[in-house]
Every structure is written in C-alpha cells, then in structure tokens.
Amino acid sequence: AAIVWLALGYPFEFALAIAIAVLVISCPCALGLATPAAIMVGTGKGAEYGILSTSGEALQAVSTIDTVILDKTGTITTGRPAVTDMVVVGTILEDDLLRVAASLEQFSEHPIAKALVAAAQEKHLSLTKPEEFKAQSGLGVQGVIDEKTCLIGNRTLMEQHKVDLTSVEHTSREASERGNTVVYIALDGTLQGCIAVADQVKSTSADAVSELHAMGIDVVMLTGDQEHAAHAIANQVGIRSVIASVLPDGKADAVASVRNKGNKVAMVGDGINDAPALAVSDVGIAIGAGSDIAKESADIILMKNDLKDVPAAIRLGKATLRTIKQNLFWALFYNLLGIPLAAGVFFPLFGWTLSPIFAAAAMSLSSLFVVGNALRLMLFNPARYYHNKGTRTMKEKKETNLVVKKMLIAGMTCNHCSMRVQKSLNELDSVHAVVDLATKTATVESSKDIGNDVLKKAVEQAGYEVVSIL
C-alpha cells in the first residue's frame, strides 16, 4: 500500500503512516483469540457444572449430535439392582435356591451377582465356595457347587445348554414385562427356579430423555436385557427406540451400525463393557462413578451421576460453537473493513484515512470484543434452558391432575424390602409408586383417588406395616 501511494506521488510521511496503519490493523490477534477464548471459557463453565471435556474438539463435536445412545445399567438406572421375587421348581427351598446362586455369583463383579449375594447376606445364609467357576460375558456364570454342575444366567445361556424353562415361562414373562431381569438357576441340567432382579430407574432419567426429545435428538437405549424387560424400562423413561439382547462385546457394533446410517452419535455409559462403544461413537460420554477404562475412552466425563447433564453438555457445546462462529465473523469482518480503510482505499473518494493510533485502538478493541463475547458463556446455566422448555410445562400441567399421597412404612430394612413394597403398590390400577428406603416412605401418584385402605392392604400383603398416610 505504501509503495502504491509513493508511486502516485504522495509524500513519504503519508505512505509511511498508511504502511504502519495497515500493519497494525491487520494483526490477527482477534482471529487468533476467536476459538481458544470461547473453548477456554466453555470448558471452564462445564467444569463448574461437573461436565469435563477432554479436548476443545469434543466440546464442539457434541454440539452436532443428533442421536444419543444410553446404556441401561448405571446410566438410566441406578446400577444397584435388588432381588424382588423368587420362584422355585420342585422340592428345593427358596433359601437353598438363593444360597446356591449367591455361592456361585460371589466371584462375579456383575451388578446382578452383587444383588444375589446381598440378598443371601441379608438372610444370613452360609455361602459355599464353588469347586469350579467360569463367567460367560453377557450370559451368566457356570461352575460346580456341592458336586453339582450349576448354571446361572439368562434365557440364552439356558437355551444353549438345553434347559427346559416351560415351568416358569409365565412367571418370567410377567417379571420381564415389569422391567425386571430374570435369572435362571439350573443344577445338572435341570431348572431349579428363577430369581427376578430389579434396578430402579434414576429419578432424573425421564426428565433428561424428555429434554433430549425436545431438542430434536433421538434417544436409543442399549442393553443386554431381553426384549420385554428392556421395553418395560424404556417405557418408564419415554424412550421409543431400544436395542436389546446385546452382548457386551456387541455394543461397539451396535453403535457403529447407528453411525453408519448417517447419524452423529453420542454414546453414554459407565462400565468397562461400555468402553469400546464409547470409543467408536462420535462423542463418548462417561457418566458418574464410571470405570477408569470407560473414562479413558470418553471424550466428555460427567462427574455427577445425573443423566440431565447429557442435554446440559450438548447445550454447552452448542453455545460454545455459536460463540466461536460469532467471534470468527467479527474478526474477519473487522479485517475486511479495517484493512481497506487503513490502506487508504477510500481516500480518493471520501478523504478517509486511518491513523496508526486509531488503528492500534481498533485492533485492541477487536480483541477485547472477542474475549468479552467469549466471557458471555460464563452466564450459561443448564437449569434455565431446561425450565423454559414447553415439555416441562406440559408435564407440570399433567402432574397437577395427579393425586399424590405419602406413606410412612415400618419394617423395611433393605433394598429387597423396598422393592417388594414398591412392586405391590405399582400393581394397583393407575398407581405409580416410588419407595425411599432411607426415609421409610412411599410416594404414591395416581390419576384417581385411591382409598387409603386399598394402599394399606397392598403394603400389608407385601409383609409390612403402614404407620401413616398423608
């Protein structure tokens, strides 16, 4: 620019001022700050809410997600199942059935195994050390107990060993339709009974799924449970798409198949078995107290064991990406306008020039604008976005028509007790009950007024005493 003005016969001082102004205003400070500033503030704000991003790319990638795949155990549910029912076949006693199951399962790390062992310990049953033990991923366990070959696992394992399940077919189907996982026990190839295990859905799971749907995001549940049990849990939280009966080593393939349909997929899980699936997804999200392997495979880690942090992370990613685009637009617009002005392009027509002093001021202001715009992310609040959603308002309107009662119940000492009470209450027509073992209470919601006598009878049938109903 200076050479052009010198060639046109303008004085050296004028050309030098033009050259300095162009050099100053074309400094790419604002352009260089546009992306890092937004990512820095976005990741910092995420950390404040327990949303940790392993990289800036992860925070940007999560904003483009259109499908979220949720593992069931430990993600949608609490991951702490409890025994709810037992059905015996033949002459074996319930305690003997539970003792055999717990004796073999005591060496397994699976949540269902822990539930069986906990139930046996609550009954003070003496466990036997198995003579042989072998875990089959996604199926169950087998070994030798009391010199008998023992199989404990799902329907697939029993079918592989040609164990006849006809005697418990109806009972197991009913349990599955309630969302329970059914574990079959066979000795020497003969079915001895089955145990139903239930894992409570997290209190925020339904709200999180509803919010994801409101954002236009498809939600898919991925589980190793059989179809009936899987759909029962999915219906509780409002999930319409279910991929069931998936073995642990098949989760990655299931996620890949959804991606191959052209979807941008986020996988949410917490266990070791989820790590390969987290790795193959567009964005892997580890939730809560997940395994170290799952966290290492994840792009985003949710420190709180709350599924509502998934839509919060997506909103934060969208807000960060939007801020980056705004910053880049301003930085480019500033250069496109400022450089021609500093070069004197408008001088022949309007007499406009830009002195080096004003060029330096403009350059500084552009950087301040970019940083200031990035700092607006400090105002990000996931709760504000959630409570302003129409889906929440509709839900609240719907809930205003519900009759809610709170019951104080005596005699509950363990998860097994609370699950029995909850099951008995939920069998009543139009009733949704949630039992809190810590406070010894049951919150009962119904679309019609259920008599206190009916509620009391349901609890007493489960073997417990109602102290009061409010």
C-alpha positions as CSV (number, residue, x, y, z in Angstrom):
1,A,0.0,0.0,0.0
2,A,2.9,2.4,0.8
3,I,4.6,1.7,-2.5
4,V,1.4,2.4,-4.4
5,W,0.9,5.8,-2.7
6,L,4.6,6.7,-3.2
7,A,4.2,5.8,-6.9
8,L,1.1,8.1,-7.1
9,G,3.3,11.0,-5.9
10,Y,2.2,11.2,-2.3
11,P,4.8,12.2,0.4
12,F,6.8,9.7,2.2
13,E,5.2,10.6,5.6
14,F,1.7,9.8,4.2
15,A,2.9,6.5,2.7
16,L,4.6,5.5,6.0
17,A,1.5,6.3,8.0
18,I,-0.5,4.1,5.7
19,A,2.0,1.3,6.0
20,I,2.0,1.4,9.8
21,A,-1.8,1.5,10.0
22,V,-2.1,-1.5,7.7
23,L,0.5,-3.5,9.7
24,V,-1.2,-2.7,13.0
25,I,-4.8,-3.3,12.0
26,S,-4.1,-6.5,10.1
27,C,-2.6,-8.1,13.2
28,P,-4.6,-11.4,13.6
29,C,-4.9,-11.1,17.3
30,A,-8.7,-11.2,17.3
31,L,-8.7,-14.1,14.8
32,G,-6.2,-16.0,16.9
33,L,-8.3,-15.5,20.1
34,A,-11.7,-16.3,18.5
35,T,-11.7,-20.0,19.0
36,P,-9.3,-20.6,22.0
37,A,-11.1,-17.9,24.2
38,A,-14.5,-19.5,23.6
39,I,-13.3,-23.0,24.2
40,M,-11.4,-22.0,27.4
41,V,-14.5,-20.3,28.9
42,G,-16.8,-23.1,27.7
43,T,-14.6,-25.9,29.3
44,G,-14.3,-23.9,32.5
45,K,-18.0,-23.4,32.7
46,G,-18.6,-27.0,32.0
47,A,-16.2,-28.0,34.8
48,E,-18.2,-25.8,37.2
49,Y,-21.2,-28.0,36.5
50,G,-19.3,-31.2,36.6
51,I,-19.0,-31.5,32.8
52,L,-15.4,-32.3,31.9
53,S,-14.2,-32.1,28.3
54,T,-11.0,-33.9,27.3
55,S,-10.5,-31.5,24.4
56,G,-11.9,-28.5,22.7
57,E,-12.8,-30.7,19.7
58,A,-15.0,-32.8,22.0
59,L,-17.0,-29.7,23.2
60,Q,-17.5,-28.7,19.5
61,A,-18.4,-32.2,18.4
62,V,-21.1,-32.7,21.0
63,S,-23.0,-29.7,19.6
64,T,-23.6,-31.6,16.3
65,I,-25.1,-34.7,17.9
66,D,-28.5,-35.9,16.6
67,T,-28.7,-39.3,18.3
68,V,-27.9,-40.3,21.9
69,I,-27.4,-44.0,22.8
70,L,-27.9,-44.7,26.5
71,D,-26.6,-47.8,28.2
72,K,-29.2,-49.0,30.7
73,T,-27.5,-50.2,33.8
74,G,-25.8,-47.4,35.8
75,T,-26.9,-44.8,33.2
76,I,-30.7,-44.9,33.0
77,T,-30.9,-47.0,36.2
78,T,-29.0,-46.7,39.5
79,G,-26.9,-49.7,38.8
80,R,-27.8,-51.1,42.2
81,P,-30.3,-53.9,41.5
82,A,-32.1,-55.8,44.2
83,V,-33.9,-59.2,44.4
84,T,-37.7,-58.8,44.2
85,D,-39.1,-62.3,43.6
86,M,-38.1,-66.0,43.6
87,V,-39.8,-68.9,42.0
88,V,-38.7,-72.4,42.9
89,V,-39.4,-75.6,40.8
90,G,-39.7,-79.0,42.5
91,T,-38.7,-79.6,46.1
92,I,-35.9,-77.1,46.5
93,L,-36.5,-74.3,49.1
94,E,-36.2,-70.6,48.3
95,D,-33.3,-70.2,50.7
96,D,-31.5,-73.1,49.2
97,L,-32.0,-71.7,45.7
98,L,-30.7,-68.3,46.8
99,R,-27.7,-69.9,48.6
100,V,-26.7,-71.8,45.5
101,A,-27.0,-68.8,43.3
102,A,-25.1,-66.5,45.7
103,S,-22.4,-69.1,46.3
104,L,-21.5,-69.2,42.6
105,E,-22.1,-65.5,41.9
106,Q,-19.9,-64.3,44.8
107,F,-16.9,-64.3,42.5
108,S,-18.6,-62.2,39.8
109,E,-18.4,-58.4,39.5
110,H,-21.7,-58.1,37.7
111,P,-24.3,-55.9,39.5
112,I,-26.9,-58.7,39.4
113,A,-24.3,-61.0,41.1
114,K,-23.9,-58.5,43.8
115,A,-27.7,-58.2,44.2
116,L,-27.9,-62.0,44.7
117,V,-25.0,-62.1,47.2
118,A,-26.5,-59.1,49.1
119,A,-29.9,-60.9,49.3
120,A,-28.2,-64.0,50.7
121,Q,-26.3,-62.0,53.3
122,E,-29.5,-60.2,54.4
123,K,-30.9,-63.7,55.1
124,H,-27.7,-64.7,56.9
125,L,-27.2,-67.7,54.5
126,S,-23.9,-69.6,54.6
127,L,-22.2,-69.5,51.2
128,T,-20.3,-72.3,49.8
129,K,-17.0,-71.9,47.8
130,P,-17.6,-73.3,44.3
131,E,-15.3,-76.1,43.1
132,E,-15.3,-74.6,39.7
133,F,-16.3,-71.1,38.4
134,K,-16.5,-69.7,34.9
135,A,-18.1,-66.4,33.8
136,Q,-19.6,-66.1,30.4
137,S,-19.9,-62.4,29.3
138,G,-23.4,-61.4,28.6
139,L,-24.9,-64.8,29.5
140,G,-24.2,-65.7,33.2
141,V,-21.9,-68.0,35.1
142,Q,-21.4,-71.7,35.5
143,G,-19.5,-73.9,37.9
144,V,-19.7,-76.7,40.4
145,I,-21.5,-76.4,43.7
146,D,-21.9,-79.3,46.1
147,E,-20.6,-81.6,43.4
148,K,-23.4,-80.5,41.0
149,T,-22.9,-78.6,37.8
150,C,-24.6,-75.2,38.2
151,L,-25.8,-72.8,35.6
152,I,-26.9,-69.3,36.5
153,G,-27.9,-66.8,33.8
154,N,-30.3,-65.6,31.2
155,R,-32.6,-67.4,28.8
156,T,-29.9,-67.6,26.1
157,L,-27.5,-69.4,28.5
158,M,-30.2,-71.9,29.4
159,E,-31.2,-72.5,25.8
160,Q,-27.5,-73.1,24.9
161,H,-27.5,-75.9,27.5
162,K,-31.0,-77.2,26.5
163,V,-32.5,-76.4,29.9
164,D,-36.3,-76.6,29.8
165,L,-37.9,-73.3,31.0
166,T,-41.5,-74.2,30.5
167,S,-42.4,-74.4,34.2
168,V,-41.5,-70.7,34.8
169,E,-42.4,-69.3,31.4
170,H,-45.5,-67.4,32.5
171,T,-43.9,-66.1,35.7
172,S,-40.7,-65.0,34.0
173,R,-42.6,-63.2,31.2
174,E,-44.7,-61.2,33.8
175,A,-41.5,-60.2,35.7
176,S,-39.9,-59.1,32.4
177,E,-42.9,-57.0,31.5
178,R,-42.5,-55.2,34.8
179,G,-38.9,-54.3,33.8
180,N,-37.2,-57.0,36.0
181,T,-34.3,-59.0,34.9
182,V,-34.9,-62.8,35.3
183,V,-32.0,-65.0,36.4
184,Y,-32.5,-68.8,35.9
185,I,-30.8,-71.4,38.1
186,A,-30.2,-75.0,36.9
187,L,-28.4,-77.9,38.6
188,D,-27.2,-80.8,36.5
189,G,-29.2,-79.6,33.5
190,T,-32.5,-79.3,35.4
191,L,-34.2,-76.0,36.1
192,Q,-34.4,-75.3,39.9
193,G,-36.1,-71.9,39.7
194,C,-35.6,-68.3,38.8
195,I,-34.9,-65.0,40.6
196,A,-36.3,-61.6,39.5
197,V,-33.9,-58.7,40.0
198,A,-35.0,-55.1,39.6
199,D,-32.9,-52.0,39.1
200,Q,-34.6,-48.7,40.0
201,V,-34.7,-46.0,37.3
202,K,-32.9,-42.8,38.3
203,S,-35.3,-40.0,39.3
204,T,-34.0,-37.7,36.6
205,S,-33.8,-40.1,33.7
206,A,-37.3,-39.5,32.4
207,D,-36.8,-35.7,32.5
208,A,-33.4,-36.0,30.7
209,V,-34.9,-38.1,27.9
210,S,-37.8,-35.7,27.6
211,E,-35.4,-32.8,27.3
212,L,-33.3,-34.5,24.6
213,H,-36.5,-35.2,22.6
214,A,-37.4,-31.5,23.0
215,M,-34.0,-30.6,21.5
216,G,-34.8,-32.8,18.4
217,I,-32.4,-35.5,19.4
218,D,-33.3,-39.2,19.0
219,V,-32.7,-41.4,22.1
220,V,-31.9,-45.1,21.9
221,M,-31.5,-47.5,24.9
222,L,-28.8,-50.2,24.6
223,T,-29.0,-53.1,26.9
224,G,-28.2,-56.8,27.3
225,D,-31.7,-57.4,28.7
226,Q,-34.3,-59.4,26.9
227,E,-36.9,-57.5,24.8
228,H,-39.8,-57.5,27.3
229,A,-37.6,-56.2,30.2
230,A,-35.9,-53.7,28.0
231,H,-39.1,-52.2,26.6
232,A,-40.6,-52.0,30.1
233,I,-37.7,-49.8,31.3
234,A,-37.7,-47.8,28.1
235,N,-41.4,-47.1,28.5
236,Q,-40.8,-45.8,32.1
237,V,-38.5,-43.1,30.8
238,G,-40.1,-42.3,27.5
239,I,-37.5,-44.0,25.2
240,R,-39.0,-45.2,21.9
241,S,-36.1,-47.0,20.3
242,V,-34.5,-50.0,22.0
243,I,-31.6,-52.2,21.1
244,A,-31.9,-55.3,23.4
245,S,-30.2,-58.6,23.9
246,V,-26.8,-57.1,23.1
247,L,-23.8,-58.9,24.5
248,P,-21.0,-56.8,26.0
249,D,-18.7,-57.3,23.0
250,G,-21.5,-56.4,20.6
251,K,-22.1,-52.9,22.0
252,A,-19.5,-51.3,19.8
253,D,-21.0,-52.9,16.7
254,A,-24.5,-51.7,17.7
255,V,-23.2,-48.1,18.0
256,A,-21.3,-48.4,14.7
257,S,-24.5,-49.6,12.9
258,V,-26.4,-46.5,14.1
259,R,-23.5,-44.3,12.9
260,N,-23.4,-46.0,9.6
261,K,-27.0,-44.7,8.9
262,G,-25.5,-41.2,8.8
263,N,-26.3,-40.2,12.4
264,K,-24.0,-38.2,14.7
265,V,-23.9,-40.4,17.7
266,A,-23.1,-39.8,21.4
267,M,-22.8,-42.9,23.5
268,V,-23.4,-42.6,27.2
269,G,-22.2,-45.4,29.6
270,D,-20.3,-46.1,32.8
271,G,-18.9,-49.6,32.7
272,I,-15.9,-51.4,31.4
273,N,-18.1,-53.1,28.9
274,D,-19.1,-49.7,27.5
275,A,-15.5,-48.6,26.7
276,P,-15.4,-49.9,23.2
277,A,-18.8,-48.4,22.4
278,L,-17.6,-45.1,23.8
279,A,-14.5,-45.2,21.6
280,V,-16.4,-45.9,18.3
281,S,-19.0,-43.2,18.8
282,D,-18.7,-39.6,17.5
283,V,-18.7,-38.5,21.2
284,G,-18.2,-40.8,24.1
285,I,-19.7,-39.7,27.4
286,A,-18.8,-41.4,30.7
287,I,-21.3,-40.8,33.5
288,G,-20.9,-40.7,37.2
289,A,-18.6,-43.1,39.1
290,G,-17.8,-45.0,35.9
291,S,-14.9,-47.3,35.5
292,D,-11.4,-45.9,34.8
293,I,-11.4,-47.6,31.4
294,A,-14.7,-46.0,30.4
295,K,-13.4,-42.6,31.4
296,E,-10.2,-43.1,29.4
297,S,-12.3,-43.9,26.3
298,A,-14.7,-41.0,26.8
299,D,-14.5,-37.5,25.2
300,I,-16.7,-36.0,27.9
301,I,-16.9,-37.0,31.5
302,L,-20.0,-36.2,33.7
303,M,-18.8,-36.1,37.3
304,K,-22.4,-36.2,38.7
305,N,-24.4,-39.3,38.3
306,D,-27.2,-37.4,36.7
307,L,-28.5,-38.1,33.2
308,K,-29.7,-34.5,32.9
309,D,-26.1,-33.5,32.4
310,V,-26.2,-35.1,29.0
311,P,-28.5,-32.4,27.5
312,A,-26.6,-29.8,29.5
313,A,-23.4,-30.9,27.8
314,I,-25.0,-30.7,24.4
315,R,-26.4,-27.2,25.1
316,L,-23.0,-26.1,26.4
317,G,-21.4,-27.4,23.2
318,K,-23.9,-25.6,21.0
319,A,-23.4,-22.3,23.0
320,T,-19.6,-22.7,22.7
321,L,-19.7,-23.3,18.9
322,R,-22.1,-20.4,18.4
323,T,-19.7,-18.1,20.3
324,I,-16.8,-19.3,18.2
325,K,-18.7,-18.5,15.0
326,Q,-19.6,-15.1,16.3
327,N,-16.0,-14.4,17.2
328,L,-14.7,-15.6,13.8
329,F,-17.3,-13.4,12.0
330,W,-16.3,-10.3,13.9
331,A,-12.6,-10.9,13.5
332,L,-13.0,-11.4,9.7
333,F,-15.5,-8.5,9.4
334,Y,-13.1,-6.2,11.3
335,N,-10.2,-7.1,9.0
336,L,-12.3,-6.9,5.8
337,L,-13.4,-3.4,6.8
338,G,-10.3,-2.1,8.6
339,I,-7.6,-3.1,6.1
340,P,-9.0,-1.3,3.1
341,L,-9.7,1.8,5.3
342,A,-6.1,1.7,6.7
343,A,-4.7,1.2,3.2
344,G,-6.4,4.4,2.0
345,V,-8.8,2.8,-0.5
346,F,-11.5,5.3,0.5
347,F,-9.1,8.3,0.5
348,P,-9.6,9.4,-3.2
349,L,-13.4,9.3,-2.9
350,F,-14.1,10.5,0.6
351,G,-10.8,11.6,2.0
352,W,-10.9,8.9,4.7
353,T,-7.7,7.5,6.2
354,L,-6.9,5.7,9.4
355,S,-4.0,7.0,11.5
356,P,-1.7,4.4,13.2
357,I,-3.0,5.5,16.6
358,F,-6.7,4.7,15.7
359,A,-5.6,1.5,14.0
360,A,-3.9,0.4,17.2
361,A,-7.0,1.3,19.2
362,A,-9.3,-0.6,16.8
363,M,-7.0,-3.6,16.9
364,S,-7.2,-3.6,20.7
365,L,-10.9,-3.1,20.8
366,S,-11.4,-6.1,18.4
367,S,-9.5,-8.4,20.7
368,L,-11.5,-7.1,23.7
369,F,-14.7,-7.7,21.8
370,V,-13.8,-11.3,21.1
371,V,-12.8,-12.0,24.6
372,G,-15.8,-10.2,26.0
373,N,-18.1,-12.2,23.7
374,A,-16.5,-15.4,24.9
375,L,-16.9,-14.4,28.5
376,R,-20.7,-14.3,27.9
377,L,-20.5,-18.1,28.2
378,M,-20.0,-17.5,32.0
379,L,-23.7,-16.8,32.1
380,F,-24.6,-20.3,30.8
381,N,-27.0,-22.1,33.1
382,P,-28.4,-25.5,32.2
383,A,-31.3,-25.2,34.5
384,R,-32.5,-22.0,32.8
385,Y,-32.7,-23.8,29.5
386,Y,-34.5,-26.8,30.9
387,H,-37.2,-25.0,32.9
388,N,-38.1,-22.7,30.0
389,K,-39.0,-25.7,27.8
390,G,-42.6,-26.3,26.9
391,T,-42.2,-30.0,27.5
392,R,-41.6,-29.3,31.2
393,T,-44.6,-27.0,31.4
394,M,-46.8,-29.6,29.8
395,K,-45.6,-32.2,32.2
396,E,-46.2,-30.0,35.2
397,K,-49.7,-29.3,33.9
398,K,-50.3,-33.0,33.6
399,E,-49.0,-33.7,37.1
400,T,-51.3,-31.1,38.7
401,N,-54.2,-33.6,37.9
402,L,-52.4,-36.4,39.9
403,V,-53.4,-37.4,43.4
404,V,-50.2,-37.7,45.5
405,K,-50.0,-39.5,48.8
406,K,-47.1,-40.2,51.1
407,M,-47.0,-43.3,53.2
408,L,-44.8,-44.0,56.2
409,I,-44.0,-47.7,56.3
410,A,-42.5,-49.7,59.2
411,G,-40.4,-52.9,58.7
412,M,-38.3,-52.1,55.7
413,T,-34.7,-52.8,56.3
414,C,-33.1,-53.4,52.9
415,N,-33.4,-52.9,49.2
416,H,-35.2,-56.2,48.9
417,C,-37.9,-54.9,51.3
418,S,-38.4,-51.6,49.5
419,M,-38.6,-53.3,46.1
420,R,-41.3,-55.7,47.4
421,V,-43.4,-52.7,48.7
422,Q,-42.9,-50.8,45.5
423,K,-43.9,-53.8,43.4
424,S,-47.0,-54.4,45.5
425,L,-48.1,-50.7,45.2
426,N,-47.4,-50.5,41.5
427,E,-49.6,-53.5,40.8
428,L,-52.6,-51.3,41.7
429,D,-54.5,-49.7,38.9
430,S,-53.3,-46.3,37.8
431,V,-50.7,-46.1,40.5
432,H,-47.1,-45.1,40.2
433,A,-45.2,-45.6,43.5
434,V,-41.6,-44.8,44.5
435,V,-40.2,-46.2,47.8
436,D,-37.4,-44.4,49.6
437,L,-35.7,-46.8,52.0
438,A,-33.7,-44.1,53.8
439,T,-36.8,-42.3,55.0
440,K,-39.0,-45.4,55.1
441,T,-41.6,-43.7,52.9
442,A,-43.5,-44.4,49.7
443,T,-44.7,-41.6,47.4
444,V,-47.8,-42.8,45.5
445,E,-49.1,-40.9,42.5
446,S,-52.4,-41.8,40.8
447,S,-54.7,-40.3,38.2
448,K,-57.6,-41.1,40.5
449,D,-58.1,-41.1,44.3
450,I,-57.1,-44.5,45.6
451,G,-58.6,-45.2,49.0
452,N,-56.2,-45.4,52.0
453,D,-57.5,-48.9,52.8
454,V,-56.5,-50.1,49.4
455,L,-53.0,-48.7,49.7
456,K,-52.6,-50.1,53.2
457,K,-53.8,-53.5,52.1
458,A,-51.2,-53.6,49.3
459,V,-48.4,-52.8,51.7
460,E,-49.6,-55.4,54.2
461,Q,-49.8,-58.1,51.5
462,A,-46.1,-57.4,50.9
463,G,-45.5,-58.1,54.6
464,Y,-45.0,-54.6,56.0
465,E,-46.9,-52.2,58.3
466,V,-48.3,-48.8,57.3
467,V,-47.7,-46.2,60.1
468,S,-49.5,-43.3,58.4
469,I,-50.8,-42.0,55.1
470,L,-50.7,-38.2,54.3
